[in-house]
Amino acid sequence: MENLKVMLCCGAGMSSGFLASNARKVAKKQKLAVSIEARSQSEVAEYLSSIDVLLLGPHYAVDLDKFQDLAKPYGVAVAVIPQDVYGALDGARILEIAMELAKQK
């Protein structure tokens, strides 16, 4: 997989920022062509045309349908980050989830 572009989304982009940083470190170690950014939910629409996967913080699970509808015209895969992955700031699991979603597109 080359140049996979992933966006993590939380309220203000802070928690997802730490998670994105951890995922970037793992991607670099594994020499994966993946870019991972964190943004607040209010910025998501601005970036849909330039990403492949959107991962939402667990607190946005109730809004999953809304984000999927927003992302559908752009072919962006959308999923909610499992609470345990989010809470542990598990960058390796974030990469696994993102790559699996990208394969399903």
C-alpha positions as CSV (number, residue, x, y, z in Angstrom):
1,M,0.0,0.0,0.0
2,E,1.5,3.3,-0.9
3,N,0.9,6.8,0.4
4,L,-2.1,6.0,2.6
5,K,-3.5,9.2,4.1
6,V,-5.2,8.8,7.5
7,M,-7.0,11.4,9.6
8,L,-7.8,10.9,13.2
9,C,-10.6,13.0,14.6
10,C,-11.5,14.0,18.1
11,G,-13.0,17.1,19.7
12,A,-10.1,19.5,19.6
13,G,-7.5,17.3,18.0
14,M,-5.4,16.9,21.2
15,S,-5.9,13.3,22.2
16,S,-5.9,12.2,18.6
17,G,-2.7,14.3,18.1
18,F,-0.9,12.0,20.6
19,L,-2.3,9.0,19.0
20,A,-1.3,10.2,15.5
21,S,2.2,10.9,16.7
22,N,2.5,7.3,18.1
23,A,1.2,5.9,14.9
24,R,3.7,7.9,12.8
25,K,6.5,6.5,14.9
26,V,5.3,2.9,14.3
27,A,4.9,3.7,10.5
28,K,8.4,5.0,10.3
29,K,9.9,2.0,12.1
30,Q,8.0,-0.3,9.7
31,K,8.9,1.8,6.7
32,L,5.3,2.3,5.7
33,A,4.2,5.0,3.3
34,V,1.5,6.3,5.6
35,S,0.7,9.9,6.6
36,I,-1.4,10.3,9.8
37,E,-2.8,13.6,10.9
38,A,-5.1,14.6,13.7
39,R,-7.8,17.3,13.3
40,S,-10.8,18.5,15.3
41,Q,-14.2,17.3,14.1
42,S,-14.9,20.8,12.9
43,E,-12.1,20.5,10.3
44,V,-13.0,17.1,8.8
45,A,-15.0,18.4,5.8
46,E,-12.0,20.5,4.7
47,Y,-9.8,17.5,4.3
48,L,-12.1,14.7,2.9
49,S,-10.8,15.2,-0.6
50,S,-7.2,14.5,0.4
51,I,-7.5,11.5,2.7
52,D,-8.2,7.8,2.4
53,V,-9.3,6.9,5.9
54,L,-11.0,8.8,8.7
55,L,-10.9,7.4,12.2
56,L,-13.2,9.0,14.8
57,G,-12.6,9.1,18.5
58,P,-14.9,6.8,20.4
59,H,-17.0,9.7,21.7
60,Y,-18.1,10.3,18.0
61,A,-19.6,6.8,17.7
62,V,-23.1,8.3,17.7
63,D,-22.1,10.5,14.7
64,L,-20.6,7.6,12.6
65,D,-23.5,7.7,10.1
66,K,-23.2,11.4,9.7
67,F,-19.4,11.2,9.0
68,Q,-19.9,8.2,6.6
69,D,-22.4,10.2,4.6
70,L,-20.1,13.2,4.5
71,A,-17.2,11.0,3.4
72,K,-19.0,8.8,0.9
73,P,-18.7,11.1,-2.2
74,Y,-14.9,11.2,-1.6
75,G,-14.5,7.4,-1.2
76,V,-13.1,7.8,2.3
77,A,-13.5,4.9,4.6
78,V,-14.8,5.9,8.1
79,A,-14.7,4.0,11.4
80,V,-14.7,4.6,15.1
81,I,-11.5,4.0,17.0
82,P,-12.1,1.3,19.7
83,Q,-12.0,2.7,23.2
84,D,-9.1,0.5,24.3
85,V,-7.0,1.5,21.4
86,Y,-7.8,5.2,21.9
87,G,-7.3,5.1,25.7
88,A,-3.9,3.3,25.3
89,L,-2.8,5.7,22.5
90,D,-1.9,2.5,20.6
91,G,-0.3,3.7,17.3
92,A,0.3,0.2,16.0
93,R,-3.3,-0.8,16.3
94,I,-4.4,2.5,14.6
95,L,-2.2,1.6,11.6
96,E,-3.6,-1.9,11.5
97,I,-7.2,-0.6,11.6
98,A,-6.5,2.1,8.9
99,M,-4.7,-0.3,6.6
100,E,-7.6,-2.9,6.9
101,L,-10.1,-0.2,6.1
102,A,-8.1,1.0,3.1
103,K,-8.1,-2.6,1.7
104,Q,-11.9,-2.8,2.0
105,K,-12.4,0.4,0.0
